[in-house]
């Protein structure tokens, strides 16, 4: 879906609780809505970033991508890489580890490796927030970024995600944006 407009509003969930709603409007009247409980008071930019992360996590972890993944023993040593290029930016392949589950999403077009790495860090922080201390493995990598040809470009581990989370919290406490902007 090609996003042509986004809206961030306060709304009520079906059970009456207050939620922050992000609507991604696409061409041809397509729309994807993400409702987030406990997001009151967050800026529109923060709500939009969290909604994007929720969509990525939903697409990545909710269902097996194919029958092989559904029946797999979890051995992801052999990986097939597919991508399409239209000459705008580079395509990066993100691989996420959520507890014991590992998933790759289709290639994402990003303007630069720095942008892909920033996105990987944001996603790693979101994954870290969702992991359970004492239940999930809180060591090792959370997000890996590959080039279209399969070359590993960067890895965001738990320690880096924790440091980024602390930096983001400090920036917010100082009244700044949670994520530094690259220009």
C-alpha positions in Angstrom: 0.0 0.0 0.0 1.4 3.4 -1.0 0.8 5.7 2.0 -0.5 9.1 0.9 -1.6 10.5 4.3 -1.5 9.8 8.0 -3.7 10.9 10.9 -3.0 10.7 14.6 -6.1 11.1 16.9 -7.4 10.3 20.3 -10.2 7.8 20.2 -12.1 5.3 22.3 -11.6 1.5 22.0 -14.6 -0.8 21.8 -14.4 -1.3 25.6 -14.5 2.5 26.2 -10.8 2.9 27.1 -8.9 5.9 25.6 -6.5 5.0 22.9 -4.2 6.8 20.5 -5.2 6.0 16.9 -2.9 6.2 13.9 -4.5 5.9 10.5 -2.4 5.2 7.5 -4.4 6.2 4.4 -3.4 4.8 1.0 -4.4 5.2 -2.6 -7.8 3.7 -3.6 -9.4 4.3 -0.2 -7.1 1.7 1.6 -6.6 2.4 5.3 -4.8 0.7 8.1 -5.6 1.7 11.6 -3.4 1.1 14.7 -5.0 1.7 18.2 -2.5 2.0 21.1 -3.6 1.9 24.7 -1.5 3.9 27.2 -0.2 6.3 24.5 -2.1 9.3 25.8 0.1 12.4 25.9 2.6 11.1 23.4 3.4 13.5 20.5 2.1 12.7 17.1 5.6 11.8 16.0 6.0 9.4 18.9 2.6 7.8 18.2 3.4 7.5 14.5 6.8 5.8 15.2 5.2 3.4 17.7 2.4 2.5 15.2 5.0 1.8 12.5 6.9 -0.5 14.9 3.7 -2.3 15.8 2.9 -2.9 12.1 6.4 -4.2 11.5 6.2 -6.5 14.5 2.7 -7.7 13.5 3.8 -8.4 10.0 7.0 -10.0 11.2 5.9 -12.2 14.1 2.2 -12.8 13.9 2.1 -15.6 11.3 4.5 -17.9 9.5 5.4 -16.4 6.1 5.0 -19.8 4.3 4.4 -23.5 5.0 8.2 -24.1 5.4 8.4 -21.5 8.2 5.2 -22.9 9.8 6.7 -26.4 9.8 10.3 -25.4 10.4 12.5 -26.6 13.2 13.8 -23.0 13.6 17.0 -23.6 11.6 17.4 -20.4 9.6 21.0 -21.0 8.5 20.0 -21.1 4.8 18.4 -17.9 3.7 17.1 -16.9 0.4 17.3 -13.3 -0.5 14.9 -11.6 -2.9 14.5 -8.0 -3.7 13.4 -5.6 -6.4 15.1 -2.3 -7.2 13.6 0.7 -8.7 16.7 2.9 -8.4 15.4 5.0 -5.5 17.5 4.4 -2.4 18.8 1.0 -1.4 16.9 -2.1 -0.3 17.7 -3.5 3.1 16.5 -6.7 4.6 15.7 -6.6 8.3 15.8 -9.8 10.5 14.2 -9.7 13.9 14.7 -11.9 16.9 11.8 -11.9 19.3 12.5 -14.3 22.1 13.2 -17.6 20.3 11.5 -16.6 17.0 13.5 -15.2 14.1 11.8 -13.6 11.1 12.8 -11.7 8.1 10.6 -9.1 6.4 10.6 -8.3 2.7 13.2 -5.7 1.6 12.6 -2.2 2.8 13.7 0.8 0.7 15.8 3.3 2.8 17.7 6.4 1.6 20.9 5.2 3.3 22.6 2.7 5.5 22.4 5.3 8.3 18.6 5.4 7.9 18.4 1.6 8.0 20.6 1.4 11.1 18.5 4.0 12.8 15.3 2.1 12.0 17.0 -1.1 13.3 17.8 0.6 16.6 14.3 1.9 17.0 12.9 -1.6 16.3 15.4 -3.2 18.6 14.2 -0.9 21.4 10.6 -1.8 20.7 11.5 -5.5 20.8 13.4 -5.1 24.0 10.3 -3.4 25.6 8.2 -6.5 24.7 10.7 -9.1 26.0 10.0 -10.5 29.4 12.8 -10.6 32.0 13.3 -14.1 33.3 11.3 -15.6 30.4 12.9 -14.4 27.2 16.6 -14.5 26.3 17.9 -10.9 27.0 21.3 -11.4 25.4 22.7 -11.5 21.8 21.3 -9.7 18.8 17.7 -8.3 18.3 17.9 -6.9 14.8 20.2 -7.6 11.9 20.3 -5.6 8.6 21.4 -7.2 5.3 22.1 -5.9 1.8 20.0 -7.4 -1.0 22.9 -9.8 -1.8 22.8 -11.2 1.7 25.8 -9.3 3.0 25.4 -8.5 6.8 25.7 -4.8 7.3 24.9 -4.2 10.9 23.7 -5.9 14.1 21.8 -4.3 17.0 22.3 -6.3 20.2 20.5 -6.2 23.5 23.2 -4.0 25.1 23.0 -1.4 22.2 19.2 -1.4 22.4 19.3 -0.8 26.2 21.8 2.1 25.7 19.5 3.6 23.0 16.5 3.2 25.2 18.2 5.0 28.0 19.4 7.7 25.6 15.9 8.2 24.3 14.4 8.4 27.8 17.1 11.0 28.7 16.4 13.0 25.6 12.6 13.0 26.3 13.3 14.0 30.0 15.4 16.9 28.6 12.5 17.9 26.3 14.1 16.8 23.1 12.9 14.4 20.4 13.4 10.7 21.5 15.5 9.9 18.5 18.2 12.0 17.0 17.4 13.3 13.5 20.1 12.7 10.9 20.2 15.4 8.3 
